[in-house]
Amino acid sequence: MNTFTPPHPARENFAQETEGLFAKARNPFWLAPMAGITDVCFRQLMDEMNAGVLISELVSAKGLLYNSEKTQKMMRVHANSKSIVGIQLFGESAEDIVRASEFVESTGAHFIDINLGCPVKKVVKKGCGAALLRDPAYLEKFLSTVKKGIRLPLTVKMRTGWNEEELTVHECVKAAYNSGCEWVAIHGRTRAQGYEGKANWNLMAEVKEKAKLPIIGNGDIRSAEQAKRRLEESKVDAVMIGRGALRNPGIFNECVGLNNDSSCLKIIHRYRKSLDEHYDTRFILILLRKFSAWLAFGNPGAAKFRRSMFECMTTGEVMEKVEEFFQNERPLRFDDNEEFMMGGHG
């Protein structure tokens, strides 16, 4: 294993920065962590769009300890963030997470979030992600070890259980509370569901009623109206929005009552500017094509546009097609039943 070296000097006024974490949330409408999506550039865009809290895509603690350049890039935090930012870690060893926390601390992040929800086979077979929900007693020991070994506040994001026969969410929330976590975010599906079916908001409301720490609800929020309704009806302390923010990046502005007056064209230009600050030409092309294709969803001719995106070999070609496609865009409604990235996130 390579020698692990945090890239930045220790932070000053550390206790002041991290005290009273939940109260520092900008508003109760938060960006959900999404693998391959919530990188530094997407988080910066959502910060500009008034997301209450920002959390990174899941990052391997072991990858950090091996000084993986790819993993380190996933940890970047943009400067002068108005919203608090967390880095989500996963790993089978609490000790690995403790050691990796030094790197997280050095990025300027405000907290560490532990992933207890990833359903992917290669993650759970190592005892990570949703696998930790199967043994709440062990989970409490795991989280307690992490909490005692780190300086940053600790939070978790979990599912409701392994499957319908193992709905351990109440016990796991209690484990998180006993170990000193600041809050628990719950994706209202089991590991067995993956991203199929509907999120169980009734169960999340039950958890909130019994919990002794803030509960954040997540799952199937596609519009600002839906976000506000879920917040009011379930009585959770905040809601996380995933796919809804990909479909409509202005959703957080709408949630807090601000006009969503940024066109897709303006948003793509803002995103492109951020990409230029963080990545090389090859990676900029990959992310720009993907992002533009998301925003086209639901528009007439979107399928043809998406195909054309992945035929583009330069960012110049991408922007030329983007300008042409979005020049006459019209406001779109996001149908609550619409299937958008149903194999994906949030």
N, C-alpha and C positions, 0 to 999 in steps of 0.2 A: 504494500500500500504506500502511495506517495505521502509525503509529509503535508499535513493540512495547514494552510496558512490563510487566515482571514485577510481580505484584500485592503481593508480600510482601518484607520486607527479607532481606538475605543471612543464611544460617544460620551460627551459631557452632559450633565444634568439628566442623567438616565432615569432616575426615579420620577422626576417631574414629568418627563415625556410619557411615561407608561402608566402612571397612577390613574385610577378611575377610568379604565378603558372603555366600558360600554357607554358611559356618559359623553365620551369624545366622538361618538358616532354623529355624523353630520345630519342624518335623518334616518327614519326606519326603513328605507328602501335601499337594499344592499346588492352589490354585484356578487353573484355566486361564482365560486371557483370552477373553471372548466378546463379540462386537459386539452392542451394544444391551442387554447384560445386566449385565456386571460394572462397574456404576457405583459411586459412593461408598456408596450404601445397601446394595447387595447385598454389596459387599466388607466393609462393617462387620458385616453379619450373619454372613458366613463367618468373620470374625475372631473373633466371639463363639463360633462353632462349632469353633474350633481348626484352621482351615486353616493349613498351614505357611508359605505365601507367598501374597501377593495381587497380582494384576496387573490393570490396568484394561482396558477395551475399547480397541480400536485408535483412536488419536487422530491426526488429520492435522497434521503439522508446519506445513504451509502455512496451515491454518486458524488455528493459534495465532499465526502471524506476521501474519495479517490481523485479529487481535484478535476473532475470532468468539466471540460470547458463548456459543453452543451448544457450541463446542469447549472453551472454558474450563471450562464446567460439567462436562465429561467428565473433567477433570483433578483434581477435588476429592479430597482425602485426608482421611479422618476422623481426629479427634484421638485420641491415646493408643492407637494401634494396637499390639497385642501381636505381630502378625506384620509382617515387612517388606513394604513396598508398592512395586511398580514401576509406571511409566506406560509403556504400549506406544505407540510412535510409528511412523508410516509416512510415506514421502515419497520422491520420485525424486531429491532433491538432498541429499547428505550435509551440505552447508552449511546448508540449511534446518533439518535436524535439530539441528545444532550450535547454531544461533541459538535454536531452540525449547527447547533444554535449559535455558536460563536460567529459563524459566517452570516447567519440571518441577522444577528444583532448589528453586524458591521455594515449591512446594506442600508440601514436607516428605517427598516420595517418597525412597526409598532407592536406586533405580536406574532406568535407562532400558532398556527392552526394545525391540528393533527387530523389526517384523513382517516375516517372510520367508515367510509361509505363506498369506496371504489369497488365495483363488482367484477372487474376484469380478472380472468382466471390467473394470469401470470402474476398478479398482485396478491390475490387471496391465497394462492397455493404456498406463498412464502409466509403466511400468517399476518399479512398486512391488510390495510383497508377494511372492508366489511367483515373479514374473518375475525377481527378482534371483538366483534359484537357477540360472538358465540359463547364467550366466557366473561360475564360482567365482573366477577371477582378478580380474574387475572387482569382485566382492563383497568380496574381501579389501581392495582399495583403498578401496572405499566405507566399510567398517567401520573401517578404519585412520584414515581422515579424521575420522570421527565420534569415535572413541576419543581421538584427539589433541586434539580441540576441546572436549571436555566434562570436567566434574569428577566427575560421578556415575559409578559403575560401569556397565558396558555388558553386556547380555545379548541373546540372540536367540532367537526361536521360528520354526522352519522346518518345511517338509514334507520328504518324502524325495526329492523332485525334481519336475520339470515333468510327466513322464509315465513309463511303464515303460521307455521307450527312453532317457530322460534322468534316471536315478537318480543325482543328483549329491550325495547327502547326505554321503558320505565326504569329498569335496573341499570342500564348503561348511562342514563342521565343522572341517576343517583351516584354512580361511580365517578362521573365527571365532576359533580358537585363536591363529593368527598375528597377528591384529589386537588381541588382548588382552581378548577377552570373558571374562566370569566363568563362564558356563555356556551350554550350548545345550539348548533344549527342542525336541523333535521330535514333531510330529503324524505318526503313521505312515501317512499317505496321500500320494499325489502330488497335484499341482494338478489333473490331469485327472480324478481320482476325485471331487473335491469332498468330499462327506460320504457317498458311496456305498461299498459294499463293506466290507471289514474293514481295520482298522489292522494294519500289518505289524510285529508285535512281534519277530519273528525278525531282521528287518533292524535294528531299534533295538538289539537285543542285540549284533549284529555291530559296530555303530557304537560302542557302549560299550566293547567289547573293545579297539578300536584307538585310542580317543580319549584325548587328553592333558588334558582338562578335564571337569568334571562334565556328565553327560548326563541330561536329564529326559525321561521317556517320557510320551506322551499319545495317547489314542485308545481309545474304546469301554470305558471303565471305568465300570460302572454300580453297583457295590456295594463295600463295604469289603473283603469277602473277595477280590474280583477285584483290587482295588488292591494288597492285600498280596501276592497271588500274582504279579502282574505285576512288582512290585518285586523279589521274591525270584528269580523265574525268569529275568528279563532282565538282572539285576544293574545296572540303571540306578541312578543316585544318588537319584532322587526320581521321583514320578509326578504328573502333572497330571490333575485331574478337572474336567470341564466339565458335560455334560448330567446326569451322575450327581448333581451337587450341586443341580441344579434339581429333579430328581425326588425327591431326599431331602436336604434341607439339613443334616441331622444326620450325613451320611456321614463328615465329618472326625472328629467325636467317635467314631464307630464305628471308624475306622481306627486311632486311638490308644488304643483300649480303654476309652473312656469310655461310660457309658450314654447312649443317645440318648433322653432322657426328655422332650424338648420336643414337644408335640403340634403339628399343623399350625396349630391355632387360636392357640396361643401364639406360634408363629413369625410368623404373619401380623400379629399385634398388635405384635411387636417391629419388624418391617419397616415397618409403618405409622408407628410412632413416629419411625423414622429418616427416612422420607419427609417427614414434617412439618417436620423440621429443615432440609431442603435444597431443597424444590421448592414451586412454587405449586400451587394447588388443581387446576388442569386437568391438570398433569403427574402429580400424586399419583394422580388418578383413573385415568389411563392405566396407570401402573406397577402400581398395586394390583390392578386387574382382571387384568392379565397374570400377575402373580405368583400370585394365588389360583387362576387357571385351571391353571397348571403343577402346583400342589400337589394339585389334584383328580384329576389323571391316574391312571387305574387303579382309582379308586373306583367303586362302583355309582352310576350317575346322573351321571357326570362330564361326559358330552357335553352333557346338558341344563343342567348347572350352568355350563359354559363359555359356552354360548349366553346364559344369563341374565346373566352377568357383563358382557357387551358391550351389554346393554340398559340397564344401570344408568347413571344420569346424575349421581349424586352418590356421594361416598365413604360416606356414611351408608347408602345403598342397598346398596352393595357389602358393607359390614360386616354388615348385617342378613342377607344371603344367605349370607355366610361362616359366621356363627354358626349358622345353621340347618343348613347342609350338613355342617359338620365337628363338630357336637356329639356325634355318635356314631361318630366315625372309628375305624377299626381299623388295626393295623399292616399294611403292605403289603410284599410282597417285590418287588424289581425284577428281573424276568426278564432275564438277560443278552442274550436275543435280542429283547427288546421294542423296538419302534420308537417312540422318544420323541424328537421334534424331529430327525428324521433329515435334514431339510433345514437343520439348524442347526449346532450347535457341539460341540466337545470330544470 
